Amino acid sequence: MAKTTSRKKKPATSQAGESATNGTAAANGTAVRKSRRRSDAKSMAANQKEISVSEFFAKNRHLLGFDNPRKALLTTVKEAVDNSLDACEEAGILPEIWVHIQQTGNGRYKVGIQDNGPGILKKQIPLIFGKLLYGSKFHRLRQSRGQQGIGISAAGMYGVQTTGKPVKIISKVSPRKPAHYYEIQIDTKKNEPKILNGRGDGVDIPPGEKGAKVIEKHGIEWVDQRHGTRVTIELEAKFVRGRGSVDEYLQQTAIANPHITLHYVDPEDYEYEYNRSADVLPPEPKEIKPHPYGVEVGRLAQMIEESDPMSISEFLRSKFSRVTPAVARKLCEGAKVKPRVGVRKLDRTHADAIFQAIQTTKISPPATDCICPIGEDLILKGLHQVVPGEFYAAATRPPSVYRGNPFQIEVGLAYGGSAPTQNVTMDLLIELLEETDTRTVRQFLIHTFNGLGGEGADKIVKAAALKTRQAPSGLKPKERERLFDAMKNINVAEGQQMEVMRYANRVPLQFQQAACAVTQTVVGTNWRGYGLSQSRGALPKGPVSIMVHIASVWVPFTSESKEAIASYPEIQKEIRLGLQAVGRKLGMFLRRRMKVRQQSDRREIFMRYLKEVSGAVSSINGVGQDDLYEELLKVAKKVTADADMKLDDRGRPIEEDPKELDLGDNVLIVDPAEHEAAINRVEKVDEGEEEEYEEE
């Protein structure tokens, strides 16, 4: 008789799962085992380790502006030039900078930047160029170009990663002391410099002729100077012209820094010279203490914890700017803390109470001697030297504050009435064609006439019925005449969009234009009221260049690559007011010019019929025709007197009895036909194979 057993019925899901498990186990001939976890806390802890900042940015180099070869080249030049300018200005030296870019292979370029600065001490050279987040500017509240101490060392790290070639540095502090030469690469695991030459100690180059022979023997690149620094980086890069190029960056640097002399040789061996238009250094900005409005509660609590023993009243007065004894007393009363209590007796609750008291207490804005604006006169000089045009205006706003950080906005405007190609005589064109060594007419137009661009050059070449790759030196007389007619008659400015040049602490910003507060404010300004055409949500059209400069102790960039300014309402308000100031000047100038043109047209009509009118009236009443004509001519000139209106270089009428028109002192009016910056006459320093220009 069969034995039976009874048991409780399991849920269907559990029963099915157990059946499947038992079936699998039975199939494998093994017993059922409990599943094991893939990892536990101990094994996970063993895999955790500290990450070096160099290792992090080596894997995330796009954060620093090295996300593609084109930007990598510009970022490398930018970081080196910024460091050179900061070093020269801090040492009280008028900057002179040499930039040389040379192609070494397919997609590889060697970048050399040298300055006439004070030089660098021997022990500091490896740390500055071979260690990320090493510098002297991060903790200082004063205007400077660099801030984090990342840029130039990151450029060297990118060069080593993409080409395997070390960063080469030579620095000289005095003509009587040896120069120091290093070949360095970064140890990304440790964020430490690795010196490759001189058995790990670098090489000292003696002064004088002996040192010059050593430099020549080892092929060290160096322009002979009494002191200065040169860094050479070979990297994977792409050289282009046009928007976002090294050419544009250096040109804009010369605008915002009229006190520098810049020598630039591009990969095609063209040499550019930007001579200084100001012989005085900008005033040295002073370091200030943090302002209470710019300190967050966590930072305030940390400052209290790290402070030396002192009373809370003394702490507030000594650690912050604009905190007087009276203000310190108000803050203590608002936080319900006794002014004499020691900071060591305060905790996070007290720090939060003091922070809340700061927000409700009126404190004077921080001092503004920590920032150094360019100035309206120098903005006019910089724009006039580099940007062809006929009308220039500048406006410097009063200092303002965001998050307790002082800042100042400056705006410059250049308006060009005609393209530089329209102001050339036939004799000058022949002379320019004979001295150029470009391979095509298109290259000749782009390279010779500043601000023309590839689109304008294409219009002229097409209108002249020339071949795309036709050499300028081989043009026949009839082809030269067609080219001259096209240059005179083609309106290359038709449909041209306003060019916006953005600056932060005198440094041009080249990328992320749409994400920048400057561009957003320019687009949001109504330019139609100032005589320019503008579509909704777009930049205005016309031969106009706008530069906007923000000077601040701490520029609020949107990313580590420092390419766009964050949209703080306080900053955008000041930008808008600066744009409106120069816009009003432009509107007055354009309305006056339009009125002069209208009166000139009216006078032409009068002149066309005065002879006939004087003859007809003379035949009717017998008055002498010549006398009548002279009287009618006087009336016509009086009615159209504005046609004779001429303005001086500051926008003031030259006539003895002019109608009132005062554009102020911060404007400059010039004859565009005589503008020195319109035509670029340079010679090629070396012969070599020339490639077609790349246009964005």
Salt bridges, closest charged atoms under 4 A:
GLU18 OE1 - LYS10 NZ 2.58
GLU55 OE2 - LYS189 NZ 3.13
ASP67 OD1 - LYS71 NZ 3.36
GLU79 OE2 - LYS78 NZ 3.94
ASP82 OD2 - LYS78 NZ 3.63
ASP86 OD2 - LYS137 NZ 2.91
ASP86 OD1 - ARG145 NH1 3.03
GLU89 OE2 - ARG145 NH2 2.86
GLU89 OE2 - HIS259 NE2 2.77
GLU90 OE2 - ARG140 NH1 3.41
GLU96 OE2 - HIS263 NE2 2.71
GLU192 OE2 - LYS131 NZ 3.14
ASP204 OD2 - LYS122 NZ 3.29
ASP204 OD1 - HIS180 ND1 2.89
GLU221 OE2 - LYS110 NZ 2.70
GLU221 OE1 - ARG230 NH2 3.50
GLU234 OE1 - LYS165 NZ 3.63
ASP247 OD2 - ARG241 NH1 2.49
ASP266 OD2 - ARG241 NH2 2.61
GLU268 OE1 - ARG241 NH2 2.74
GLU273 OE1 - HIS263 ND1 2.56
GLU284 OE2 - ARG142 NH1 3.87
GLU296 OE2 - ARG403 NH2 3.80
GLU305 OE2 - ARG348 NH2 3.29
ASP347 OD1 - HIS350 ND1 2.67
GLU390 OE2 - ARG593 NH1 2.83
GLU410 OE1 - HIS549 ND1 2.87
GLU431 OE2 - ARG681 NH2 2.63
GLU435 OE1 - ARG681 NH2 3.10
ASP458 OD1 - ARG442 NE 2.72
GLU563 OE2 - LYS71 NZ 3.04
GLU574 OE1 - ARG397 NE 2.97
ASP642 OD1 - ARG592 NH1 3.49
ASP642 OD2 - LYS595 NZ 3.46
ASP642 OD2 - LYS659 NZ 3.46
ASP644 OD1 - ARG603 NH1 2.98
ASP665 OD1 - ARG652 NH2 2.54
GLU689 OE2 - ARG439 NH1 3.72
GLU690 OE1 - LYS684 NZ 3.15
GLU692 OE2 - ARG442 NH1 3.84
GLU692 OE1 - ARG469 NH1 3.24
GLU694 OE1 - LYS238 NZ 3.78
GLU696 OE1 - ARG70 NH2 3.29
